[in-house]
Amino acid sequence: MTQTPTISDVVADVCARHTDTVFGLMGNGNAFFTSNVTSRGLRYISARHEAGTVAMADAYHRASGEIAVATVTYGAGFTNCLTSLAEAAKARIPMVVVVGDVPTTGPRAWDIDQAMVARGLGVETLTVAPDSAMAVTERAWALAARDQRPVIVAIPYDLAAADAGAQVPAVPVVGLVRPASNDADTRDVLRVLAGAARPLIVAGRGAVVAGAGAALRELGDGLGALFATSAMARNVFKSPWDLGIAGGFARMAAAELMRQADVVLVVGASLNTFQTRYGTLFDAGATVIQVDLGETATSACVSRFVRADAAEYTASLLAAAPTVSGGGWRKQHPEVADGSLAMELAEEEFALDGRLNPRAVAQMLDSVLPANRTIVQDGGHFIGWAPMYCKVPDPHALMMVGTAFQTIGLGLPSAVGAAAARPERLTVLVSGDGGALMGLADLDTVVRTVASGVMVVFNDAAYGAELHQYAVRGLDDTAMQIDEVDFAALGKALGASGTKMRSLADLQELRAWLDDGARGLFVLDVAVSQTVVAEYMQESMAPILAALTN
């Protein structure tokens, strides 16, 4: 006898048409949905904390470009995922989040208005009914893809196991209306670019999503321009003329060159505080042209704003772009292409307090870890070390999780999502000790699910960002300190390999693990100094400290 599908079955059927991967944590509100997912054989990766489910789906998209499903139960399960949901919303990460919700008969004592809470994060909730489960879920997928944002599909508790009735057809979602290029405007921008003595092209994640990288490189080659990227667009140009990451994570020599640009074309980058190095990245007299789908410029440094699709606008520029004979600005700086600009002396191994210098560790890691890697960077003071010193093969191989919402602690589950998306690569999670402790529940998930991964913990036994922002201003640092934790020992207790690293020589244990096949997880707990302060942190604090001393 054929069993009548439940409403949860219908939602799961639609999701299975769009993806083969679901990240979840089961509870009363999503038990029937989860059962359908697992019984049909979809890849289901279970988190140990609900925040991890959304973080995993977020990282899965960043690493692959594909949309995944996250699922949690109602109530506390839903509220537990709010931080990672806020990050996904602010970072414009498309996903479908299937949640249990308040019964149609009315709220129980423990229920909250989940749709209202989600709305406060900028996330839309679509609630299914017996005849609209299919149409609502299809709409959620279409909106997530079109708008590049998370969308919630809510299943009222009393409908989760109810029989689905005849389903109303899905209503097609109208596509976005892209702003049209203005020919006169395009010609004027080209005139400015062609007249530049020192043109610089900066690409951001918007250029990556639009697939504009190759055309931007061709445009820059014709103009004799140098390139730079946001952290989320690292290596999109695949060019020897790429100066690397713009902003706070730039090497000093590269940042100095960026400051010399007289015309800067910024495509698909937000020009946030970090990207502009606190407003110091570009010369005050430079003409900065920003191309973005938003309605207005996102930074005060922008001289001219063009609302347009990154790929379409770049193509229109390229169609009429001139070619600069003699190589333009590039001719003056062969050190960019031959790699000598990026060459730096090896950093000192130890800081003054006898603990490791994190810069030296990052330099060495770049040479030890295989090139085929995905770097998952959690938030905190240490956030710049790996992006500054460690190369990645393409823009999808470096993800800065938590930066949109200024969080820490999402690194561990994000490593799970990245590894699920790109299992052929070594997944390298870079975390601080504060963030690693915050997300510790999903260390178990990393050990269970990541086939080949390295967890690097820059362990300064402190909340480093707070230490370098507030202790230096005279605040008591008691709450900023953390009793030192041995993360390698924690990893080993759960089945990982690892070592506590107190000298660069200790990297030999990681080398041996890599040579032996790099199977499972290796936890490298690096005892770094509290006295080494990142350049971006020094620059952000300089005006404040100067004011205190005057």
N, C-alpha and C positions, 0 to 999 in steps of 0.2 A: 504494500500500500504506500502510495506517495504521500509524504508528510507535507502539510501546508507550510510554506516558509513563514518564519516570523519577521517582524519588522527589522530586528537586528540582522537577520539573514539578508534581507534586501539591501540594507546599508553595506554589509560586507560584500555582497555580490558586486555592487557598483565599485567599491574600492578595489576589488580584485581585478576589475577591468582596466584599472589605471596604474596599478603598482603590484609588485610581488613582495614588498617589504613593509612590515608593520612593527613599530616600536611601542611597547605598552607595559602597563602594570594592571593586572586584573583586579576588579573589585565587584561589589554588588551591581553597580550601574552599567558595567560593560562586559559582564560575564558571558552573556549570550553572543554578543558581537565577537569577543575574543575566541570563544569556542568555535564559531564558524571559521575564523581565520586559521586557527591551528588545525582543525579537522580537515580542511581542504588542502593543507600542505603549503600555505604561504609561509615565507620566511618570517617568523615572529621572534623578535629579540626582546626579552623581558628585562626591564630596568629593575633596580632595587629601590628607587625613589622616583616619585612621579615627575619631579623636575627633569629627571634624566630622559624621560620619554620624548618630550618636546625638543630637548637639546640634541638628542640623537637624530631625530628627523631633520632638524635644522642643519646639522653637520653633514648628513647624508646628501642634502641638496647642495650645500656648498662644495662638496667634493665631486659630485656627479652631474649636477644640473637637473636631476630628476626629483619629482615630488614624492614624498613618502607620507605615511599615516602615523600619527601618534594617538594613543588611546589611554584614557584614565577613567576612573569612576567619578561619581558625583561628590559633592561636599569637600571633605578634606583632601581627597585625591585630586580634585580640580584645583583647589587653592594651593596645593603643593607645587603645581606646575606653573604658577603665575609668573615667576621670575623669568624662567626660560621662554614662556609665551610672550612676555613683554619684550625680551631681547629679539625674538623672531619677528615680532610686529615692527619694531623700530628698525631692524636690519632689512626689512622687506623680504623675508624668506617665505616662499610659498609652501604650504603644507595643509593637510586636512587633519583636524584634531577631533576624534570621535569621543564624546563624553556622555556619561550618564547624567540625568538631570531630574528636576523636581517632577513628581507624578502629575498627570493632568488633573487629578482630583484635588490638588492643592498641596502646598508645602507642609512637610512634617517638621517636628521641633528642631531638627538639625539642618534643615535645608536653608540655602541662601539664594538670592537672586543672581544666578551665575551669569545670565546674559548681561545684566547691568554691570557686573564686575568686569567681564570681558570687554564690554563697550568702553569702560574706563581705560583699558589698555589699547584701544583702537582696533579691537578684533570683533568681527561680526559673528553672531550666532544664528544658525539656521536650525529650527526645531522640526523634527519629522512628525508626521501624522500617519494613521493607518493607510491612507491612500496616496501619500506623497513622499514616502521614504525614498523611493528611487529618484524622483524629480528633485527633491531637496539635496540629496547627496551628489547627484550630477551637477547641480548648480554650484555646490561648494567647490567641487573640483574645477569647474570652469572659472569661477571667481578667483580661486587661488592662483591658477595659471595666468589669467589675464592681468590681474592686479599685482602679482608677486607679493602675496601676503598670506598669513595663516587665516583659515576659516574654520569655525567650529561647527560640527554636526552634533546636535544634542538629541539624545534618545530619552524621553520621559520614562521614569522607572517602571510605571505600570504598563508601558507599551513594549518594553524590551522583548518580552516573550510572547506578546500577543500576535495572533495571526495577521499577516499582511493582507489587505484587501486588494481588489483590482487597482492597479497603479495608474495615476494620471500621467500623461506624457510629460517629459522634461521640456521646459521652455528654453530655447537657445539663449545664451548670454551674448549681448551685443558687444562686439569687439571695441577696443579702445580707438578713439579718433586721434591719430597722430598729428601733431602740428605740422603744417606744410612748410617746406623750405621756401624762403623768399629769395629769388634770384639776385635782386639788387643787393640784399643784405649779404648773400654769399660772396658776391664779387667784391664787396667792400671789405669783408673779413679777409679774403684772399689778398687784397691789396695790402692790408696791414701785415699779414704774414710774410708776403713776398718782400716787403720793405724792411723786414727785421734784420738786424745784423747778428743777433744772438737769439734765434727762436728756440723755444722749448715746448714740447708737447707732453702733457701729463694725462695719463689714462687712469680711470677708476673702474670700480666694479660695474658701473653702468655700461662702459665700453665692452667689458667682458661678456656681460649678459646679452648685449646687442650683437656680439660677434664682429666688432669694429676693429679689432687689433691689427689684422693684416693690412687693412686699408689705411689706418693711421700710420703704420710703419712706412708704407709706400709714400704717403703724403710727406712724412718727415724726411724720408730719403731725398725726395725731390727738392725740399726746402733747405736741406743741409742742417736740419734741426737735431738737437739732442733730445733724449727721451727721459721720462721718469714716470713712476706709477704710484698709486696708493698701495697700501699693504695688501688689499684684497685683489689687486690686479698684477701682482708681482710676476714679472717675466712674460707679460702679454705681448710685448713687442718682439721677443726672441731676436734681439739686435745687439751687436757689440757696442752700439752707441747709447745703450740704456744706462743711465746713472744709478738706477735702483729705486728704492722707496723714497718718495718725497716726504719731507716733514721730519717729525721727531725721531724716526728710525733711520734717517739718512746718515751715511758716513760723512764726516766733517768735510773732506775734500769734495765730495759730490755736492753737498749742501752749498758750499761756497760757489761752485759753478752755477747751480740753480739760481742763486742770488744775482748772478751777472746777466741773466736773460733779460732782453728788452721787450720781447713779446712772448706771452705764455698762452698756449691753447690748452684748455682743461676740458676733457671730454668724459662725462659720466663719473666725475669725482665730486664729493660734497664740499671739499675745501674746508673741512672742519678744523678745530683748533690744533689737532695733532698734525694733520696734513700740511698746514701752513706754518708749522713750527712756532706756534703762538704769534702768528702775524709777521714773522721775520724771514720767511722762506723766499719771498720775492722782493726785489728792490721796489722802493716806494714809487719810483717813476716808471715801472714796467706796465705795459698794457696787458691786462689779464682778461682773456675771452673765455667765458664758461659756456659749455654746451650741455644742456640737461633737459630732461622731460618735465622737471618741476616748473612752477609758474614764475618764480623769481630767482635771482641769484642767491646763493647760500652763504656768501662771505662778503665782508666789506671791502676786500681787496679786489673784487671783480670790477673791471672797467666797463665790460660789455657782456650782456647776457643774451644767449640765443636759445630759445626754447625749441628743441628739435630732438628727434631720435638720433642716437649716436651713430648708428650705421648709415642711415640715409643721409645725414648731414655730412659725414665724412666722405661719402661717395660723391656728393655734389661738389665738395671742395676739391676732391681728387680729380674730378673730370676736367676742371679748368686750371689746375695748379701748375705753376711754372716749375722749371728745373733750374736749380742754382748751379752754375758752372764753378768748378774749383772747390766744391765741397762746403761752401759757406762757413758757418761757425765751426764745423767739425775739423776743418783744416788747421785751425789754431790749437786743437786739443787732441792730438793723436793718442795721448795717454789714456783717453777714455776707451777707445777701441782695442788698444793692445793690452789692456788690463792693468797697466802699471798704476793708474789712478786708484784702483781698488786695492792695490797691494799695501799692506800695513805691516809694520814690525810686530813680531809676536809680543803679546801682552805679558806683563810680569805674572808669574804663576800665583803668587800669594799677595794679599793685601797686607797692610801694616799690622793688622791684628793676628796674622798667621793663618787666617782662613783663605779659601780660594778666591781668586779674582774672577767674577762671572764672565768678564770679557774673554779671558784666556780660555775658560771652559768652552764657551760658544765657538771660539776660533777652532779649537781642537775637535769639537764635535762635528763640525762641518767636514773635516777630513776623514773622520772615523766612520760616520754613518754613510750607508750606500746612497748614491745619487737618486735612486728611484724611491722617493720618500714623500709622505704627506706629513706636514708639520701642523699640529693642532696646538694653538697658543692660547692658554688661559690668561686671565687678566691679573694685573698686579704690577708692582714696580719693575719687575724683571721682564716685562712684556716685550722690550725691544731687543734683548740680547740675541735671540734666535733669528728674528727677521733681519737684523743688521749683518750677522755673520754667516748664516746658513742658507745656502742656495736651495731653490725648489725648481722642479721641472716645468711647471706651468702655473697659471693663476689659481687653479682649483686645488693646488697642493699646499697652499698656506692659508689657514683660516684663523682669524683673530676673533675667537668666540667671546661674547660678553662686552665687546667694545661699544656697541650701539646703546646699551642700557647701563654701561659702567658696572658690570657685575664681575665677581670672581666665583669660582667653584663649579663652573659648567664644563671644565676641561675633560674630566674623566668620561662622562657620558658622551661628550662630543667626539672623543676618540673612538668610541664604539660605532657611532654613525659614520664617521669618516672611513673606518676600516671596512664596514659593511659595503660602502659605496666603491671603494678601491682596494679590494683584498690583495691585489697583486703587488701593492706597494707596502713598504715598511711604514707603519703608522708611528709617528713620533709625537707624543704628548709632552708639552713643556708647561710646567705648572710651578707655582710657588707653594710653600708649605701651608700658608693660610687657606688658599683655594683648594689644595688637595685634601685638607682636613674637612673642609666644608662639603665636598662632594664624595667623601670617603665611601659612602654606601655603594657607589657604583664602581669602586675598585674591583669588587667581585665580578661585576659584569664585564669589565675589561679583561680580566683573567679568563673568564668563561668563554668569551666570544671573539677576542682579537687573536687571529692566527699568528701574527708577527708584529710585535710592537715594542717600543721603548718608552718608558715614562721617565722623563728627566725632571727632577724636583730641585729647583734653585732654592735651597733651604737656608735662609738667613736667620731662622728662629725668631721671626718677627713678622708683623704686617708692615712690609717695607715701605709701601707707598705712604702710609700714615706716618711712619717714623721719619721719612725724609720731607714730609710736608708740615708736620706739627711739632715733633720733638725739637726740630731746629728752631722753632719759634718760642721755645721755652715751656711747652706743655709737658706735663709729667708723662713718661713713656711706659708706665707700668702696664696699661691696657694694650700697648702696642707690641709687647713682647710675647713670644710663644715658647713654652718649654720645648726644647728640641725633640722632634719625633724621628725615629728611624723608619723611613718609608720603605726601605729595602727589606727590613725585617717584617713589616706589615705585608708587603707583597709576597714574601716567601711563605708566610703563614697561610696565604690564600692559594698558593701553588705557583707563584711566579719565581723567576730568578732575579738576582740583583746584588748590589753592593753599595756600601756607604763610601762615597768618594771624598777623600781628604787631600789628594794630590793628583796631578795630571797622570802620574804613573798608574793610578787605579783604573784608568780607562782601559787597561789591558784586559780586565775581566769582561768588559763590554765587547772588546775586539774578539776575544775568544768565543763569546756567545754568538756573535755574528758569523764567525768562521765555522761554527758548529751547526749552522743552519738557521739561526734566528727564529726558533720556534717558540711560540707563546709570548709571554711578556717579560721584559727585563726592566727592573726598577733601578734607576741610577739616582741615588740620593746624594746631592752635591752640597757639601758644607761650604757655602759661600759667605763672604764678608758682608756685614752691615755697613761698612765704611765706604763701599764703592757705590756712587750715585750715578744713575743714568743721565746722559746729557739732556734728554728731554725734560727730566725732572729738575735738573739744575736751572734750565732756562725758564721753566714755568715758575720757579720759586725766586728767581733773581729779583724781580721788581718788589716782591713782598719783603724779602730780606733787606733789600736796599732801603725800603721805607722804614723798616724797624730800626736801622742803624743811623738814620738821619734825624 
